Amino acid sequence: MKNVEVYVKELGLDYIDLVLMHFPATFPFMTSLCNKDAMQCRRETLKALSELRASGLIRNAGVSNFAMKHLKDLEGIGAPIANNQIQFTPFELEHVMETVAYCAEHNITMTAYSPLGGIMDQDKAMADEVLNQIAAKYDKRVSHIMLRWATQRCFAVIPGTGNLDHMRENLSIFGFELSDDDMQTINELKYRAKGFVHTDVCKSE
Ligand SMILES: NC(=O)c1ccc[n+]([C@@H]2O[C@H](COP(=O)([O-])OP(=O)(O)OC[C@H]3O[C@@H](n4cnc5c(N)ncnc54)[C@H](OP(=O)(O)O)[C@@H]3O)[C@@H](O)[C@H]2O)c1
């Protein structure tokens, strides 16, 4: 709670729109220090963020890297979760789709981080044959197709770049639309997760 007060002050703002709990797991030394397990820490952190929301210091509380099981742990504490920021590309593990469905069902908006594959997988994603075929069909680049696909799956996307041309390109994805058939083709790429690097958040207790 105190940290958020510092962030607001340092940013020179009156409030922050959205604050996320970064990861469902805690460091083992922290859980032993406070004698609480990771689930208790998650629930207490969300409650604290919810109090900040009630106080007006933040407008929304959210989470990041939460799998469905972590979200379920937060049910019943009366603290709304505005957003779940997760790694999301067409190459995710199957359980990610369960999390996506859970979020949609519970009105939790979703943000895709590393939507171009991030540092580990970008080259592999850009080389994918099917994505390249679809990009050629729309006269676009694979990066456009990946970002457009995620937005049509109702995700906000946050591609990382310090390159102005890439920023412009990434903003241009709102000028075209992928057909239902092409969306479906890309949805099925998830079965090709093999070879990609995943933060398997399900392993976090
Ligand atoms: N919540 C979390 O746990 C978490 C974890 C990881 C990342 N994130 C966040 O996610 C955001 C982005 O993730 P990320 O940077 O890991 O992965 P990313 O957006 O998938 O990939 C970034 C890479 O894509 C390149 N790129 C961007 N636009 C491009 C374009 N139009 N054409 C070709 N290359 C392009 C960038 O290079 P150039 O710089 O050369 O454009 C950079 O190398 C960041 O804000 C990061 O903080 C959150």
The ligand as an SDF file (V2000), in Angstrom:
LIG
                    3D

 48 52  0  0  0  0  0  0  0  0999 V2000
    3.7590   -8.8330  -16.7780 N   0  0  0  0  0  0  0  0  0  0  0  0
    4.8810   -9.4870  -17.0480 C   0  0  0  0  0  0  0  0  0  0  0  0
    5.2920  -10.4110  -16.3080 O   0  0  0  0  0  0  0  0  0  0  0  0
    5.6800   -9.1470  -18.2790 C   0  0  0  0  0  0  0  0  0  0  0  0
    6.6980  -10.0120  -18.7130 C   0  0  0  0  0  0  0  0  0  0  0  0
    7.4090   -9.6970  -19.8710 C   0  0  0  0  0  0  0  0  0  0  0  0
    7.1250   -8.5170  -20.5670 C   0  0  0  0  0  0  0  0  0  0  0  0
    6.1420   -7.6830  -20.0980 N   0  0  0  0  0  0  0  0  0  0  0  0
    5.8330   -6.4190  -20.8140 C   0  0  0  0  0  0  0  0  0  0  0  0
    5.4060   -6.7100  -22.1310 O   0  0  0  0  0  0  0  0  0  0  0  0
    5.8140   -5.6550  -23.0050 C   0  0  0  0  0  0  0  0  0  0  0  0
    6.4190   -6.2120  -24.2910 C   0  0  0  0  0  0  0  0  0  0  0  0
    7.0120   -7.4470  -24.1230 O   0  0  0  0  0  0  0  0  0  0  0  0
    8.4350   -7.8670  -24.7150 P   0  0  0  0  0  0  0  0  0  0  0  0
    9.2130   -6.6580  -25.0230 O   0  0  0  0  0  0  0  0  0  0  0  0
    8.9930   -8.9120  -23.8350 O   0  0  0  0  0  0  0  0  0  0  0  0
    8.0670   -8.6620  -26.0380 O   0  0  0  0  0  0  0  0  0  0  0  0
    7.4540   -8.3420  -27.4800 P   0  0  0  0  0  0  0  0  0  0  0  0
    6.6490   -7.0990  -27.4600 O   0  0  0  0  0  0  0  0  0  0  0  0
    6.8210   -9.6060  -27.9200 O   0  0  0  0  0  0  0  0  0  0  0  0
    8.7560   -8.1880  -28.3790 O   0  0  0  0  0  0  0  0  0  0  0  0
    9.5910   -7.0760  -28.3020 C   0  0  0  0  0  0  0  0  0  0  0  0
   10.5340   -7.1920  -29.4600 C   0  0  0  0  0  0  0  0  0  0  0  0
    9.7910   -7.0190  -30.6510 O   0  0  0  0  0  0  0  0  0  0  0  0
   10.4390   -6.0640  -31.4800 C   0  0  0  0  0  0  0  0  0  0  0  0
    9.3760   -5.3550  -32.2050 N   0  0  0  0  0  0  0  0  0  0  0  0
    8.4110   -4.5430  -31.7250 C   0  0  0  0  0  0  0  0  0  0  0  0
    7.6070   -4.1100  -32.6960 N   0  0  0  0  0  0  0  0  0  0  0  0
    8.0800   -4.6720  -33.8470 C   0  0  0  0  0  0  0  0  0  0  0  0
    7.6930   -4.6100  -35.2100 C   0  0  0  0  0  0  0  0  0  0  0  0
    6.6490   -3.8870  -35.6050 N   0  0  0  0  0  0  0  0  0  0  0  0
    8.4030   -5.3160  -36.1200 N   0  0  0  0  0  0  0  0  0  0  0  0
    9.4570   -6.0600  -35.7440 C   0  0  0  0  0  0  0  0  0  0  0  0
    9.8790   -6.1540  -34.4600 N   0  0  0  0  0  0  0  0  0  0  0  0
    9.1980   -5.4750  -33.5340 C   0  0  0  0  0  0  0  0  0  0  0  0
   11.2400   -5.2030  -30.5550 C   0  0  0  0  0  0  0  0  0  0  0  0
   12.4080   -4.7570  -31.2150 O   0  0  0  0  0  0  0  0  0  0  0  0
   12.6610   -3.1870  -31.5150 P   0  0  0  0  0  0  0  0  0  0  0  0
   12.9190   -2.5490  -30.1900 O   0  0  0  0  0  0  0  0  0  0  0  0
   13.8060   -3.2230  -32.4510 O   0  0  0  0  0  0  0  0  0  0  0  0
   11.4040   -2.6750  -32.1450 O   0  0  0  0  0  0  0  0  0  0  0  0
   11.6310   -6.1680  -29.4470 C   0  0  0  0  0  0  0  0  0  0  0  0
   12.8290   -6.8630  -29.7750 O   0  0  0  0  0  0  0  0  0  0  0  0
    6.7590   -4.7680  -22.1980 C   0  0  0  0  0  0  0  0  0  0  0  0
    6.0150   -3.6150  -21.8170 O   0  0  0  0  0  0  0  0  0  0  0  0
    7.0830   -5.5890  -20.9640 C   0  0  0  0  0  0  0  0  0  0  0  0
    7.2840   -4.8040  -19.8050 O   0  0  0  0  0  0  0  0  0  0  0  0
    5.4040   -7.9830  -18.9850 C   0  0  0  0  0  0  0  0  0  0  0  0
  1  2  1  0
  2  3  2  0
  2  4  1  0
  4  5  1  0
  4 48  2  0
  5  6  2  0
  6  7  1  0
  7  8  2  0
  8  9  1  0
  8 48  1  0
  9 10  1  0
  9 46  1  0
 10 11  1  0
 11 12  1  0
 11 44  1  0
 12 13  1  0
 13 14  1  0
 14 15  2  0
 14 16  1  0
 14 17  1  0
 17 18  1  0
 18 19  2  0
 18 20  1  0
 18 21  1  0
 21 22  1  0
 22 23  1  0
 23 24  1  0
 23 42  1  0
 24 25  1  0
 25 26  1  0
 25 36  1  0
 26 27  1  0
 26 35  1  0
 27 28  2  0
 28 29  1  0
 29 30  1  0
 29 35  2  0
 30 31  1  0
 30 32  2  0
 32 33  1  0
 33 34  2  0
 34 35  1  0
 36 37  1  0
 36 42  1  0
 37 38  1  0
 38 39  2  0
 38 40  1  0
 38 41  1  0
 42 43  1  0
 44 45  1  0
 44 46  1  0
 46 47  1  0
M  CHG  2   8   1  16  -1
M  END
$$$$
